[in-house]
Amino acid sequence: MDNNSISFKARDTLDTRGKKSTIYRLDKLEENGLCKITSLPYSIRVLLENLVRNTDGKVVTEEDVKNLAGWKPGNVPKTDIPYIPSRVILQDFTGVPAVVDIAAMRSAMKKLGGNPEEINPVIPADLIIDHSVQVDCYGTSYARNCNEKHEFQRNRERYELLHWAQNAFDNFNVVPPGSGIIHQVNLEHLANVVHLREENGETVAYPDTLVGTDSHTTMINGLGVLGWGVGGIEAEAVMLGQPYYMPIPEVVGFELRGELKEGITATDLVLTVTQMLREHGVVGKFVEFYGPGYRKLSLPDRAILANMGPEYGATMGFCPVDEVTLDYMRMTGRSEEHVNMVSQYCKEQGLFAERDAPVPEYTSTLGLDMGTV
């Protein structure tokens, strides 16, 4: 959205991939006396960039930005903000009805004499087929091919619809069965951490954010990508360009110290963390992990912590971007050029958790020595 008329003057350029990209600087808010960026939790900083970038005076207002920028641990503003995710992720059981709805809108548009091709997802959406695949064959070298063959035969009409939708809709992609579980596909392949997209004739860099139609969409927070699960109707509304209205959240900081003993797994850790967070009470809140122990956790271990967000009751559990994030991106095939851009952008925006960075202020905090698990 164009926010030239707004007074924050946050619009600027950054040299990424050897060319200029537009960014919306968070430090401009600090210059305007609205907040101290380093005091804000990293998850709140991501939300704040989202508001600043999308400010248009209508859907997202200057007041929305000021409300979130005024986030204080002991005085979280009691108001809703319009969150506009950069993408939507769908699993097949909840995603197919959304496709049917958009197809029905196209049909209605045609009956009214309009151009049905004007109806498309506004926000990019990926539909990953994994939930419907059944196990008919197992324990053999041909089990995968056998199960995929039965899947296509069993749900032929559905695949014809999805094949049509992928070719007919803009901003819509289908990941076929056999590619993996939705959350792993998202973590390893779909997530950019920072987007570099062409919008209105210019290249814009901004954080990857999403909502998904699966409660464990929260797993992506292990990669430093803000996201959580919503209902099918909410996801469909976001796909069609509507903001997701949410209350400004409290943020619970969870400090991890030490390291896991030999033989203790990430599953043991996350069960302990879940018990602690349930007792603390985090429903409707963000959880954010930090500390010397956190920095030692591998990305898959962080993803397990984030995945269990629904079990400990939080909206999501956020793992800020750091060197572990960048190493995982390299390991999973992201280009060095893209990884360097992510590093540069996050450091420029105060979204990179440096070792010597001050600890943000949190609504409340918990701590765990992982050596006691």
SVG drawing of the C-alpha trace seen along z (x, -y; Angstrom):
<svg xmlns="http://www.w3.org/2000/svg" viewBox="-26 -14 54 68">
<polyline fill="none" stroke="black" stroke-width="0.4" points="0.0,0.0 1.1,-3.6 1.8,-5.5 3.5,-8.6 0.9,-10.7 1.6,-9.4 4.0,-11.3 6.4,-8.6 8.7,-9.0 9.7,-5.4 9.9,-4.6 13.6,-4.3 15.8,-2.2 18.3,0.6 20.9,2.0 20.0,5.7 21.2,8.3 23.1,5.4 20.0,3.4 17.9,0.9 14.9,2.2 12.2,0.3 12.0,0.9 10.0,-0.6 12.4,-1.5 11.4,-0.8 14.1,-3.2 12.1,-6.1 9.5,-5.4 12.1,-5.8 13.3,-9.0 9.7,-10.2 9.6,-9.4 7.0,-6.6 9.1,-3.8 12.5,-2.3 12.9,0.5 15.4,2.5 12.9,2.6 10.2,4.2 10.0,8.0 11.1,9.2 7.6,10.5 6.1,7.1 8.7,5.5 7.6,7.8 4.0,6.8 5.0,3.1 6.8,3.3 3.6,4.9 1.5,2.0 3.9,-0.7 4.3,0.8 0.6,1.2 -0.5,-2.2 -2.9,-3.8 -5.1,-5.9 -8.1,-3.7 -7.5,0.0 -4.4,-0.6 -4.2,-4.0 -1.6,-6.1 -3.4,-5.5 -2.9,-1.7 0.8,-2.2 1.0,-4.4 -1.1,-2.0 1.3,0.9 4.5,-1.3 3.2,-2.2 3.5,1.4 4.7,1.6 5.0,4.7 2.7,3.4 0.4,1.5 -0.4,3.4 -3.0,1.3 -6.5,2.9 -7.3,2.5 -7.3,4.5 -4.9,4.0 -5.3,5.0 -2.6,7.6 -2.0,8.2 0.0,11.4 2.3,11.7 0.9,15.2 -1.6,17.9 -0.9,21.6 -3.6,24.2 -3.9,27.9 -6.1,29.9 -9.0,30.6 -9.6,26.9 -8.1,25.4 -10.3,27.1 -13.5,25.4 -11.8,22.1 -11.0,22.9 -14.6,23.9 -15.8,20.6 -13.5,18.6 -14.7,20.6 -18.3,19.9 -17.5,16.2 -16.2,16.4 -19.4,18.1 -21.5,15.4 -19.4,12.7 -19.9,14.3 -23.7,14.5 -23.7,10.8 -22.0,10.0 -18.6,9.2 -15.2,10.7 -14.7,13.7 -10.9,13.6 -10.8,10.5 -11.5,12.6 -8.3,14.0 -6.4,14.4 -4.9,11.0 -2.5,12.5 -0.4,15.4 -1.6,18.8 0.0,22.3 -2.2,25.4 -0.2,28.5 -1.9,31.9 -0.9,34.2 -3.9,34.8 -6.0,36.9 -3.2,39.4 -4.0,42.8 -1.7,45.7 -2.8,48.6 0.7,49.9 3.6,50.1 6.9,51.8 7.9,52.0 10.1,50.0 7.0,49.1 4.8,48.1 5.0,44.3 4.1,44.7 1.3,47.1 -0.3,44.8 0.0,41.8 -1.7,43.8 -4.6,44.7 -4.8,41.1 -5.2,39.8 -7.8,42.5 -9.8,42.0 -9.9,38.2 -9.9,37.6 -12.6,34.9 -10.7,33.0 -7.5,33.0 -9.2,31.9 -10.6,28.9 -7.1,28.1 -5.4,28.5 -7.9,26.0 -7.6,23.6 -3.8,23.5 -3.9,22.6 -6.9,20.2 -6.1,18.3 -3.3,15.7 -1.3,16.1 -2.3,19.7 0.0,22.7 -0.6,26.4 2.0,28.7 1.1,32.3 0.9,35.3 4.2,37.1 6.0,33.8 5.9,34.0 3.8,32.8 2.6,29.2 4.6,27.8 7.9,29.4 7.3,28.2 6.6,24.7 9.8,24.8 12.1,26.2 10.9,24.8 8.1,22.2 9.3,19.8 11.5,16.9 12.0,15.3 12.3,12.0 10.5,11.4 11.8,9.5 8.8,8.8 7.9,6.6 5.0,4.4 3.6,1.4 6.7,1.3 9.3,1.4 11.1,4.0 10.1,4.2 11.8,6.1 9.8,7.1 9.4,9.9 7.7,13.2 4.4,13.5 1.5,15.8 -1.7,17.4 -2.6,21.0 -5.6,23.4 -3.9,25.8 -3.4,25.2 0.3,26.2 1.1,23.6 3.0,22.2 5.9,24.4 7.1,21.8 8.0,19.5 11.0,21.7 12.4,20.1 11.7,16.6 8.6,16.3 5.5,14.9 2.5,17.2 -0.3,19.1 -3.4,21.1 -6.8,19.6 -10.2,20.8 -11.0,21.5 -13.3,18.4 -10.6,16.2 -7.9,17.6 -10.2,17.1 -10.8,13.5 -7.1,12.8 -6.6,14.5 -9.1,12.0 -7.3,9.0 -9.0,8.5 -6.9,7.8 -6.9,10.2 -8.0,8.2 -6.3,9.2 -5.9,7.8 -2.4,6.4 -0.9,9.4 1.0,9.6 4.4,11.3 5.8,13.8 9.6,14.1 11.0,17.7 14.7,17.8 16.5,21.0 19.9,21.6 22.4,24.4 22.1,27.3 20.3,30.7 22.0,33.7 23.1,36.6 20.1,38.8 17.5,36.0 15.6,35.0 13.8,31.9 10.6,33.7 11.6,34.0 12.4,30.3 9.1,29.2 7.0,31.2 8.7,29.5 8.3,26.1 4.6,26.9 3.9,27.8 5.6,24.6 3.7,22.4 0.3,24.0 0.8,23.3 1.9,19.7 -1.1,19.1 -0.4,17.9 -3.8,18.2 -4.1,15.4 -0.5,14.3 2.7,14.5 5.7,16.5 9.2,15.5 12.3,17.6 15.7,16.1 18.8,16.7 22.2,18.5 20.5,21.9 18.2,20.8 21.2,19.8 22.5,23.4 19.3,25.0 19.3,26.4 16.6,25.1 14.7,28.4 14.7,28.2 13.3,24.7 10.7,25.8 9.5,28.4 9.2,25.7 7.2,23.5 5.1,26.4 3.7,27.0 2.2,23.6 -1.4,24.9 -0.5,27.4 0.8,24.7 -2.1,22.4 -0.3,19.5 -1.1,17.8 2.5,18.7 6.0,19.3 8.5,17.1 12.2,17.8 14.0,14.7 16.3,14.8 19.9,15.4 22.9,17.3 21.3,20.6 18.4,19.5 20.8,18.5 22.7,21.8 19.5,23.8 18.4,21.8 21.7,22.6 21.4,26.3 17.9,26.5 19.0,25.1 18.2,21.4 20.7,19.4 23.6,17.7 22.4,14.5 19.0,14.8 20.5,15.7 22.8,12.7 19.8,10.5 17.9,11.9 20.8,11.2 21.3,7.7 17.6,6.8 17.1,8.2 20.2,6.5 19.2,3.2 15.7,3.5 16.7,4.7 15.1,8.1 18.3,10.1 19.0,11.4 22.6,10.5 24.5,12.2 25.2,8.8 21.7,7.4 19.8,6.2 17.0,8.4 13.7,7.0 11.1,6.1 8.4,8.7 5.0,8.8 6.3,11.6 9.2,14.0 10.0,17.7 13.3,19.4 14.6,23.0 18.0,24.6 17.8,27.2 20.3,29.3 17.5,30.1 15.2,31.7"/>
</svg>
